[in-house]
Amino acid sequence: MEVVIVDLNGFEIKVTDLDGAIEQSEIMKEFRHDPPRLHDERKHAYWLDLYQKLIQLKSERNGYVIDQVTGKLIKLTPMISGSGEIKRFNYGGD
């Protein structure tokens, strides 16, 4: 399944392999030159942002959200009305 995310520069990126994109961005966010080069920090920020967006997307697809304060995953539990409709989501434990 293809999804589109917006990168740090405002460009749309089409993702066709979410797990592969997560793996690549995880590697790239840790890459540094030795000795350091002028744009290393900007590239780190780019790949970190992309990685976080991809992880959040995957988490939401699996019924979780990422707590913005702690960084922990929180399970979303749907609250169903008597007619079977989802009324809201409760934030569950771990």
Secondary structure as GFF3:
##gff-version 3
##sequence-region A 1 94
A	DSSP	beta_strand	3	6	.	.	.	ID=ss1
A	DSSP	beta_strand	12	15	.	.	.	ID=ss2
A	DSSP	alpha_helix	18	29	.	.	.	ID=ss3
A	DSSP	alpha_helix	40	61	.	.	.	ID=ss4
A	DSSP	beta_strand	64	66	.	.	.	ID=ss5
A	DSSP	beta_strand	73	80	.	.	.	ID=ss6
A	DSSP	beta_strand	86	91	.	.	.	ID=ss7
###
